[in-house]
């Protein structure tokens, strides 16, 4: 699959059931620092309330999504279905986020989420700060202006 096979658009209400499933399943599969039973389908709604949500589709399948708190250019959620990992979906969602809200983008990456951390670093994100709280995390920043030139 190439990046040309990925289409990104603003989420429609009819997408939400599938987005909830991706949010739930991805967290269950990867968030081993959380209690499995504490992860709920309806978490998607409270976690994305008031945010811009962009969906990535490959063919007719929703492959992932990003939700952004627009006024701060803060990526709150970026999830890719396990069926579409390593297909360029995460990068495409970041690139479209830049086009929608501008730079710099920021996000928090839980320190225990090593796969996500490695992905962000590979995409040119930088660690701005390490925060030690209940769930230690990195505050990360993305400033790649070349995305805007595409």
TISE-872185 format. One record per residue (C-alpha): residue in three letters; chain; x, y, z. Coordinates in nm, 4 decimals. Example, Ala and Ser with C-alpha at 12.3 -4.5 7.8 and 13.67 -1.06 7.14 Angstrom:
BEGIN
pt type ALA mol A xx 1.2300 yy -0.4500 zz 0.7800
pt type SER mol A xx 1.3670 yy -0.1060 zz 0.7140
END
This chain:
BEGIN
pt type UNK mol A xx 0.0000 yy 0.0000 zz 0.0000
pt type UNK mol A xx 0.1251 yy 0.3446 zz -0.0808
pt type UNK mol A xx 0.0449 yy 0.6797 zz 0.0698
pt type UNK mol A xx -0.1660 yy 0.7450 zz -0.2402
pt type UNK mol A xx -0.4053 yy 0.4724 zz -0.1250
pt type UNK mol A xx -0.4810 yy 0.6651 zz 0.1974
pt type UNK mol A xx -0.7538 yy 0.9276 zz 0.1962
pt type UNK mol A xx -0.8044 yy 1.1584 zz 0.4906
pt type UNK mol A xx -1.1148 yy 1.3579 zz 0.5699
pt type UNK mol A xx -1.3004 yy 1.5033 zz 0.8646
pt type UNK mol A xx -1.4839 yy 1.2355 zz 1.0581
pt type UNK mol A xx -1.8541 yy 1.1956 zz 0.9918
pt type UNK mol A xx -2.0989 yy 1.0847 zz 1.2610
pt type UNK mol A xx -2.1483 yy 0.7564 zz 1.0730
pt type UNK mol A xx -1.7741 yy 0.6862 zz 1.1226
pt type UNK mol A xx -1.7934 yy 0.7008 zz 1.5014
pt type UNK mol A xx -1.8896 yy 0.3373 zz 1.5668
pt type UNK mol A xx -1.5805 yy 0.2190 zz 1.3777
pt type UNK mol A xx -1.3615 yy 0.4864 zz 1.5418
pt type UNK mol A xx -1.4790 yy 0.3721 zz 1.8860
pt type UNK mol A xx -1.3818 yy 0.0134 zz 1.7988
pt type UNK mol A xx -1.0344 yy 0.1162 zz 1.6783
pt type UNK mol A xx -0.9854 yy 0.3292 zz 1.9919
pt type UNK mol A xx -1.0906 yy 0.0411 zz 2.2185
pt type UNK mol A xx -0.9044 yy -0.2401 zz 2.0430
pt type UNK mol A xx -0.5788 yy -0.0474 zz 1.9976
pt type UNK mol A xx -0.5736 yy 0.0550 zz 2.3628
pt type UNK mol A xx -0.6516 yy -0.3012 zz 2.4755
pt type UNK mol A xx -0.3712 yy -0.4377 zz 2.2569
pt type UNK mol A xx -0.1059 yy -0.1785 zz 2.3396
pt type UNK mol A xx -0.1758 yy 0.0053 zz 2.6656
pt type UNK mol A xx -0.0331 yy -0.2615 zz 2.8974
pt type UNK mol A xx 0.0139 yy -0.0041 zz 3.1764
pt type UNK mol A xx -0.3663 yy 0.0298 zz 3.2041
pt type UNK mol A xx -0.6065 yy -0.2157 zz 3.3615
pt type UNK mol A xx -0.7631 yy -0.4037 zz 3.0688
pt type UNK mol A xx -1.1120 yy -0.3852 zz 3.2214
pt type UNK mol A xx -1.0860 yy -0.0085 zz 3.2702
pt type UNK mol A xx -1.0749 yy 0.0497 zz 2.8934
pt type UNK mol A xx -1.4276 yy 0.1117 zz 2.7629
pt type UNK mol A xx -1.5838 yy 0.1615 zz 2.4197
pt type UNK mol A xx -1.7446 yy 0.4904 zz 2.5250
pt type UNK mol A xx -1.4036 yy 0.6355 zz 2.6264
pt type UNK mol A xx -1.3723 yy 0.7551 zz 2.2659
pt type UNK mol A xx -1.6548 yy 1.0069 zz 2.3082
pt type UNK mol A xx -1.5176 yy 1.1748 zz 2.6200
pt type UNK mol A xx -1.1608 yy 1.1609 zz 2.4884
pt type UNK mol A xx -1.2420 yy 1.3406 zz 2.1620
pt type UNK mol A xx -1.5144 yy 1.5822 zz 2.2762
pt type UNK mol A xx -1.4724 yy 1.9244 zz 2.1165
pt type UNK mol A xx -1.1796 yy 1.8111 zz 1.9021
pt type UNK mol A xx -1.1239 yy 1.8028 zz 1.5278
pt type UNK mol A xx -1.1276 yy 1.4364 zz 1.4236
pt type UNK mol A xx -0.9707 yy 1.3265 zz 1.0957
pt type UNK mol A xx -1.0141 yy 0.9735 zz 0.9650
pt type UNK mol A xx -0.7773 yy 0.7823 zz 0.7400
pt type UNK mol A xx -0.9358 yy 0.5401 zz 0.4968
pt type UNK mol A xx -0.7796 yy 0.2792 zz 0.2760
pt type UNK mol A xx -1.0413 yy 0.1771 zz 0.0252
pt type UNK mol A xx -1.3669 yy 0.1695 zz 0.2192
pt type UNK mol A xx -1.1991 yy 0.0731 zz 0.5477
pt type UNK mol A xx -1.1254 yy 0.3198 zz 0.8258
pt type UNK mol A xx -0.7576 yy 0.2609 zz 0.9001
pt type UNK mol A xx -0.7102 yy 0.5126 zz 1.1801
pt type UNK mol A xx -0.7851 yy 0.8571 zz 1.3144
pt type UNK mol A xx -0.6358 yy 1.1584 zz 1.4848
pt type UNK mol A xx -0.8127 yy 1.3994 zz 1.7185
pt type UNK mol A xx -0.6749 yy 1.7484 zz 1.7690
pt type UNK mol A xx -0.7480 yy 2.0198 zz 2.0217
pt type UNK mol A xx -0.7287 yy 2.2910 zz 1.7575
pt type UNK mol A xx -0.6581 yy 2.6044 zz 1.9586
pt type UNK mol A xx -0.3412 yy 2.4489 zz 2.1040
pt type UNK mol A xx -0.2505 yy 2.2420 zz 1.7938
pt type UNK mol A xx -0.2391 yy 1.9501 zz 2.0366
pt type UNK mol A xx -0.2813 yy 1.5947 zz 1.9099
pt type UNK mol A xx -0.4831 yy 1.4267 zz 2.1804
pt type UNK mol A xx -0.5288 yy 1.0901 zz 2.0100
pt type UNK mol A xx -0.3638 yy 0.9178 zz 1.7160
pt type UNK mol A xx -0.4702 yy 0.5590 zz 1.6603
pt type UNK mol A xx -0.4101 yy 0.3211 zz 1.3714
pt type UNK mol A xx -0.5972 yy -0.0074 zz 1.3419
pt type UNK mol A xx -0.3686 yy -0.3088 zz 1.3882
pt type UNK mol A xx -0.4816 yy -0.4222 zz 1.0401
pt type UNK mol A xx -0.3115 yy -0.1165 zz 0.8875
pt type UNK mol A xx 0.0090 yy -0.0735 zz 1.0905
pt type UNK mol A xx 0.3176 yy 0.0136 zz 0.8845
pt type UNK mol A xx 0.1117 yy 0.1323 zz 0.5871
pt type UNK mol A xx 0.1872 yy 0.5050 zz 0.6279
pt type UNK mol A xx -0.1407 yy 0.5845 zz 0.8015
pt type UNK mol A xx 0.0142 yy 0.7536 zz 1.1072
pt type UNK mol A xx 0.2406 yy 0.9711 zz 0.8936
pt type UNK mol A xx -0.0507 yy 1.0649 zz 0.6645
pt type UNK mol A xx -0.2607 yy 1.1646 zz 0.9663
pt type UNK mol A xx 0.0215 yy 1.3805 zz 1.1057
pt type UNK mol A xx 0.0786 yy 1.5454 zz 0.7659
pt type UNK mol A xx -0.2914 yy 1.6269 zz 0.7307
pt type UNK mol A xx -0.3020 yy 1.7566 zz 1.0900
pt type UNK mol A xx -0.0282 yy 2.0054 zz 0.9988
pt type UNK mol A xx -0.2288 yy 2.1178 zz 0.6952
pt type UNK mol A xx -0.5464 yy 2.1569 zz 0.9033
pt type UNK mol A xx -0.4145 yy 2.3394 zz 1.2113
pt type UNK mol A xx -0.0557 yy 2.4440 zz 1.1346
pt type UNK mol A xx 0.2693 yy 2.4125 zz 1.3265
pt type UNK mol A xx 0.4038 yy 2.3427 zz 1.5751
pt type UNK mol A xx 0.2024 yy 2.0378 zz 1.6773
pt type UNK mol A xx 0.2406 yy 1.8971 zz 2.0271
pt type UNK mol A xx 0.1342 yy 1.5782 zz 2.1998
pt type UNK mol A xx 0.1925 yy 1.3727 zz 2.5116
pt type UNK mol A xx 0.3341 yy 1.0232 zz 2.4728
pt type UNK mol A xx 0.3191 yy 0.7951 zz 2.7756
pt type UNK mol A xx 0.6735 yy 0.6799 zz 2.8506
pt type UNK mol A xx 0.5602 yy 0.3159 zz 2.8686
pt type UNK mol A xx 0.4240 yy 0.3389 zz 2.5128
pt type UNK mol A xx 0.7590 yy 0.2536 zz 2.3524
pt type UNK mol A xx 0.6143 yy 0.1713 zz 2.0083
pt type UNK mol A xx 0.4420 yy 0.5088 zz 1.9831
pt type UNK mol A xx 0.7505 yy 0.6897 zz 2.1134
pt type UNK mol A xx 0.9714 yy 0.5227 zz 1.8527
pt type UNK mol A xx 0.7202 yy 0.6083 zz 1.5804
pt type UNK mol A xx 0.7071 yy 0.9766 zz 1.6749
pt type UNK mol A xx 1.0847 yy 1.0040 zz 1.6988
pt type UNK mol A xx 1.1183 yy 0.8384 zz 1.3563
pt type UNK mol A xx 0.8818 yy 1.1010 zz 1.2129
pt type UNK mol A xx 1.0894 yy 1.3945 zz 1.3372
pt type UNK mol A xx 0.9141 yy 1.4726 zz 1.6656
pt type UNK mol A xx 1.1347 yy 1.5939 zz 1.9496
pt type UNK mol A xx 1.1012 yy 1.5397 zz 2.3221
pt type UNK mol A xx 1.0566 yy 1.8797 zz 2.4843
pt type UNK mol A xx 1.0064 yy 1.7641 zz 2.8419
pt type UNK mol A xx 0.9680 yy 1.4518 zz 3.0515
pt type UNK mol A xx 0.6889 yy 1.4757 zz 3.3078
pt type UNK mol A xx 0.6839 yy 1.2380 zz 3.6028
pt type UNK mol A xx 0.3276 yy 1.1949 zz 3.7268
pt type UNK mol A xx 0.1049 yy 0.8905 zz 3.7830
pt type UNK mol A xx 0.1802 yy 0.7913 zz 3.4231
pt type UNK mol A xx 0.5167 yy 0.9417 zz 3.3253
pt type UNK mol A xx 0.5025 yy 1.0923 zz 2.9781
pt type UNK mol A xx 0.6978 yy 1.2943 zz 2.7264
pt type UNK mol A xx 0.5731 yy 1.6260 zz 2.5955
pt type UNK mol A xx 0.6662 yy 1.6164 zz 2.2267
pt type UNK mol A xx 0.6777 yy 1.8746 zz 1.9487
pt type UNK mol A xx 0.6663 yy 1.8581 zz 1.5707
pt type UNK mol A xx 0.7846 yy 2.1446 zz 1.3517
pt type UNK mol A xx 0.8526 yy 1.9899 zz 1.0084
pt type UNK mol A xx 0.7634 yy 2.2694 zz 0.7646
pt type UNK mol A xx 0.8406 yy 2.0493 zz 0.4637
pt type UNK mol A xx 0.4945 yy 1.8945 zz 0.5153
pt type UNK mol A xx 0.3395 yy 2.2283 zz 0.4220
pt type UNK mol A xx 0.5335 yy 2.2379 zz 0.0984
pt type UNK mol A xx 0.3798 yy 1.9122 zz -0.0316
END
